[in-house]
Amino acid sequence: MPVTSNFDVVISSRSVTGQTLAELGEEHPNLWAITPDISATLVEFRERFPERFVDVGLSEQAAVGVASGLAYEGNICVVSGMLPFLSMRALEQVRTDVCYPNLPVRIIGTHGGLQGNGGSTHYAVEDLGLMCSLVNMTVVSISDPMMVREVLQQSMSLPGPLYIRTGVGKKDTVIYDFDELDISIGRGIVAREGTDITLFCHGEMVAQAMQAAAAMADEGVSVRVVDIFTLKPIDVDLIKQCADDTHRFVVLEDHLMASGLAQCIANVLADQMIHLDWFRRLGIPQVFAGFGEDKELRDKYGYGLQDTIAALREAAVH
């Protein structure tokens, strides 16, 4: 399997973003970087290509508006910032200025889910539901910091808008061996094979899902872990195959349960008229989470590691 032997290695997805954009700036003279006063990630790009770097100050709406204007002129634009604000404060601009004309604007940022201990105003927990609802938008949630490089590289030939979600971006867990793994936007990743239950996940939850699957293996239960890193367009064929193989689904995500990956998968099941023996959602209930470290909040709201193991145990007996 294309996974590392342990999850002790961490690197910064922010650094990967900055390095990749600087490299892509050499290859693509029409690549621009725009930020709403969150420029630390973009230092290398700014130093190499100051004429293609714009800091609009603390205005996510303006950042998206500038990006759309530049994209109209034949440029590829990357807007980098904090996702709670890029997904909420600038939602109208993303919808009308970027998605409506189907422009090549890439929105990438940090603080997806209950990351950063910033309180409810600083958590992006509705973002995937909002972005998946937008016409023409492709939606990606990064589980391994090195995936940022692959996704950004592929995005250079993507005709429409793209939303890329990461965690805090400072110490991100390395999961995959990229010498053995091919990543393609729109295709899920089978991170661990299994025959009894499929555990779907994305983003920060993939490492936790792998730990839960390993714990269940010790109990004689075989759990397949599937990283649906592209929520839109979702990998319908892979979901159908998992339904045929395991008949039991658990969905784990750092997002509101009612509007994230679980809903996307439930839509596929309904549209394809697929009947499962078991379906369970794990994620954030309909609450404003408040302050706390991410692990603490996951345990509080019922989707921490032990909660995930308990849900898999329950699925195993049905």
MOPE-V465412 format. One record per backbone hydrogen bond with DSSP energy under -1.0 kcal/mol. CO is the residue of the C=O (numbers start at 1). NH is the residue of the N-H. E is the energy in kcal/mol with one decimal. If there is no record, write none. Layout:
BEGIN
CO | NH | E
CO | NH | E
END
This chain:
BEGIN
1 | 3 | -1.5
2 | 177 | -1.6
9 | 174 | -2.8
11 | 172 | -3.4
12 | 16 | -1.9
13 | 17 | -2.4
14 | 18 | -2.5
15 | 19 | -2.8
16 | 20 | -2.5
17 | 21 | -2.5
18 | 22 | -2.0
19 | 23 | -2.1
20 | 24 | -2.9
21 | 25 | -2.0
23 | 27 | -1.2
24 | 28 | -2.6
28 | 31 | -2.0
30 | 76 | -2.3
32 | 78 | -2.4
33 | 54 | -2.4
34 | 80 | -2.4
35 | 37 | -1.2
35 | 56 | -2.0
39 | 42 | -1.1
40 | 43 | -1.1
42 | 46 | -2.9
43 | 47 | -2.4
44 | 48 | -2.0
45 | 49 | -3.2
49 | 52 | -2.0
50 | 53 | -1.1
52 | 33 | -2.3
54 | 35 | -2.3
57 | 59 | -2.7
59 | 63 | -2.0
60 | 64 | -2.2
61 | 65 | -2.2
62 | 66 | -3.0
63 | 67 | -2.2
64 | 68 | -2.4
65 | 69 | -2.1
66 | 70 | -2.4
67 | 71 | -2.4
68 | 72 | -1.9
70 | 75 | -1.4
71 | 74 | -1.9
76 | 32 | -2.7
77 | 106 | -3.4
78 | 34 | -3.0
79 | 108 | -2.8
81 | 110 | -1.4
82 | 85 | -1.1
82 | 86 | -2.1
83 | 87 | -2.5
85 | 90 | -1.4
88 | 91 | -1.2
90 | 94 | -2.6
91 | 95 | -2.7
92 | 96 | -3.0
93 | 97 | -1.8
94 | 99 | -2.7
95 | 100 | -1.8
98 | 103 | -2.4
103 | 105 | -2.1
104 | 77 | -1.9
105 | 162 | -2.1
106 | 79 | -3.2
107 | 164 | -3.3
108 | 81 | -1.6
109 | 166 | -1.3
110 | 83 | -2.3
111 | 124 | -1.4
113 | 115 | -1.7
119 | 122 | -1.9
120 | 123 | -1.1
123 | 125 | -1.0
124 | 113 | -3.0
125 | 256 | -2.2
126 | 130 | -2.2
127 | 131 | -2.9
128 | 132 | -2.6
129 | 133 | -1.0
131 | 134 | -1.1
134 | 137 | -1.3
138 | 163 | -2.8
139 | 231 | -1.6
139 | 232 | -1.4
140 | 165 | -2.7
144 | 147 | -2.3
145 | 148 | -1.2
146 | 150 | -1.1
147 | 151 | -2.8
148 | 152 | -2.7
149 | 153 | -2.4
150 | 154 | -2.3
151 | 155 | -2.0
153 | 156 | -1.0
154 | 157 | -1.5
155 | 158 | -1.2
161 | 138 | -1.7
162 | 107 | -3.2
163 | 140 | -2.9
164 | 109 | -1.6
165 | 142 | -3.1
166 | 112 | -2.0
167 | 111 | -2.3
169 | 14 | -2.0
172 | 11 | -2.2
175 | 4 | -3.3
177 | 180 | -1.7
184 | 187 | -2.3
189 | 191 | -1.2
189 | 227 | -3.2
192 | 225 | -1.9
197 | 224 | -3.4
198 | 250 | -2.3
199 | 226 | -2.3
200 | 252 | -3.0
201 | 228 | -2.4
202 | 205 | -1.6
203 | 206 | -1.8
205 | 209 | -2.5
206 | 210 | -2.2
207 | 211 | -1.8
208 | 212 | -2.4
209 | 213 | -2.4
210 | 214 | -2.0
211 | 215 | -2.0
212 | 216 | -2.1
213 | 217 | -1.8
214 | 218 | -1.2
216 | 221 | -2.5
217 | 220 | -1.5
222 | 196 | -2.2
222 | 197 | -1.5
224 | 199 | -3.8
225 | 191 | -1.5
225 | 192 | -1.6
226 | 201 | -2.1
227 | 189 | -2.2
227 | 229 | -1.7
229 | 141 | -3.1
232 | 139 | -2.6
234 | 236 | -1.7
235 | 239 | -1.9
236 | 240 | -2.5
237 | 241 | -2.2
238 | 242 | -2.4
239 | 243 | -2.1
240 | 244 | -2.2
241 | 245 | -2.1
242 | 246 | -2.8
247 | 277 | -2.9
247 | 278 | -1.2
248 | 198 | -2.8
249 | 280 | -1.5
250 | 200 | -2.6
251 | 282 | -2.9
253 | 255 | -1.2
255 | 284 | -2.4
256 | 259 | -1.4
260 | 264 | -1.8
261 | 265 | -2.8
262 | 266 | -2.6
263 | 267 | -2.3
264 | 268 | -1.6
265 | 269 | -2.5
266 | 270 | -2.4
267 | 271 | -2.9
268 | 272 | -2.6
269 | 274 | -2.7
278 | 249 | -2.8
280 | 251 | -2.8
282 | 253 | -2.0
284 | 257 | -2.6
285 | 287 | -2.5
293 | 297 | -2.4
294 | 298 | -2.3
295 | 299 | -2.2
296 | 300 | -2.1
297 | 301 | -2.2
298 | 303 | -2.7
304 | 308 | -2.3
305 | 309 | -2.3
306 | 310 | -2.3
307 | 311 | -2.2
308 | 312 | -2.0
309 | 313 | -2.3
310 | 314 | -2.2
311 | 315 | -2.3
312 | 316 | -2.0
315 | 318 | -1.6
END
